[in-house]
Amino acid sequence: QVQLVESGGGLVQPGGSLRLSCAASGIGFSMYRMGWYRQAPGKQRELVAVISRDGTANYADSVKGRFTISRDNAKNTVGLQMNSLKPEDTAVYYCNGNRVGYGINYWGEGTLVTVSS
């Protein structure tokens, strides 16, 4: 059974930091491109950051320089370090695992991040 379980969300003040983590089970983790997506109220889900099998990371322009994605293939985890948070970063953040070229895509249930004073 495939599971992607996010943790680390919560309430933080503008300018603060949070670290999200996603623990994967039931997949060959090292074979997957892993990513973080987010969905704000009333908006479509959007890409935040992805990290390929070889560790290459790509970011949405809105988070470049503030967020860092990382992966640990030994622990089957992917993290998202979020710094200098802004109110517009408020959203449900979803972990994604994609087996590129195979049409296999898995999602976690999401974790809520609220940036507010």
C-alpha positions as CSV (number, residue, x, y, z in Angstrom):
1,Q,0.0,0.0,0.0
2,V,1.4,3.3,-1.1
3,Q,1.4,6.1,1.5
4,L,2.8,9.6,1.4
5,V,2.4,11.3,4.8
6,E,3.1,15.0,5.2
7,S,3.9,16.6,8.5
8,G,5.2,20.0,9.8
9,G,2.4,22.3,8.8
10,G,1.0,24.9,11.2
11,L,0.6,28.6,11.9
12,V,3.5,30.9,11.5
13,Q,4.0,34.7,11.5
14,P,5.1,36.5,8.3
15,G,8.8,36.3,8.0
16,G,9.0,33.0,9.9
17,S,10.1,29.5,8.9
18,L,8.6,26.1,8.7
19,R,9.9,22.7,7.6
20,L,7.6,20.2,6.0
21,S,8.4,16.6,5.7
22,C,6.9,13.8,3.7
23,A,7.5,10.1,4.5
24,A,6.9,7.7,1.7
25,S,6.2,4.0,1.9
26,G,5.2,1.3,-0.5
27,I,7.1,2.8,-3.4
28,G,10.6,2.5,-4.8
29,F,11.4,5.9,-3.5
30,S,14.7,6.5,-5.2
31,M,13.0,5.9,-8.6
32,Y,10.5,8.7,-8.1
33,R,10.7,12.4,-8.8
34,M,9.3,13.9,-5.6
35,G,7.6,17.3,-5.2
36,W,5.6,19.7,-3.2
37,Y,2.5,21.3,-4.5
38,R,0.1,23.7,-2.8
39,Q,-3.5,24.8,-3.1
40,A,-4.8,28.0,-1.6
41,P,-8.5,28.6,-1.0
42,G,-10.3,29.2,-4.2
43,K,-7.2,28.5,-6.3
44,Q,-5.9,25.7,-8.4
45,R,-3.2,23.4,-7.1
46,E,0.3,24.6,-8.2
47,L,3.8,23.4,-8.2
48,V,6.1,24.6,-5.4
49,A,9.2,22.6,-5.9
50,V,10.3,19.2,-7.4
51,I,13.5,17.2,-6.9
52,S,14.5,14.6,-9.4
53,R,16.1,11.2,-8.8
54,D,19.6,12.7,-9.2
55,G,18.8,15.5,-6.7
56,T,18.2,18.3,-9.2
57,A,15.7,20.8,-7.8
58,N,13.4,23.2,-9.5
59,Y,11.2,25.8,-7.9
60,A,8.3,28.0,-8.7
61,D,9.4,31.6,-9.2
62,S,7.3,32.7,-6.3
63,V,9.4,30.6,-3.8
64,K,12.9,30.8,-5.3
65,G,15.4,31.9,-2.8
66,R,13.1,31.2,0.1
67,F,12.2,27.5,-0.1
68,T,14.6,24.5,-0.3
69,I,13.5,21.0,-1.3
70,S,15.6,18.0,-0.3
71,R,15.4,14.3,-0.3
72,D,16.8,11.4,1.7
73,N,16.7,8.2,-0.3
74,A,17.9,6.1,2.7
75,K,15.0,7.3,4.8
76,N,12.4,7.6,2.0
77,T,11.7,11.2,2.9
78,V,11.4,14.5,1.1
79,G,11.5,17.8,2.9
80,L,10.6,21.4,2.2
81,Q,12.4,24.1,4.2
82,M,10.3,27.3,4.0
83,N,11.9,30.6,5.0
84,S,10.7,34.2,4.9
85,L,7.2,33.1,4.7
86,K,4.5,35.4,3.4
87,P,0.7,35.5,3.8
88,E,0.4,34.4,0.2
89,D,2.2,31.2,1.1
90,T,-0.9,30.1,3.0
91,A,-2.2,26.9,1.5
92,V,-2.5,23.2,1.9
93,Y,0.8,21.7,0.9
94,Y,0.8,18.3,-0.8
95,C,3.6,15.8,-1.3
96,N,3.8,14.2,-4.7
97,G,5.6,11.2,-6.0
98,N,5.9,10.8,-9.8
99,R,7.5,7.9,-11.7
100,V,8.4,9.9,-14.7
101,G,7.6,8.1,-18.0
102,Y,5.4,5.5,-16.4
103,G,2.3,7.5,-15.7
104,I,2.4,6.7,-12.0
105,N,1.6,9.5,-9.7
106,Y,0.9,9.5,-6.0
107,W,-0.4,12.2,-3.6
108,G,-0.4,12.7,0.1
109,E,-3.4,14.1,1.9
110,G,-1.8,17.5,2.6
111,T,-0.8,19.6,5.5
112,L,-2.1,23.1,6.1
113,V,0.3,26.1,6.3
114,T,-1.1,29.3,7.6
115,V,1.0,32.5,7.5
116,S,-0.6,35.2,9.5
117,S,0.1,37.7,12.3
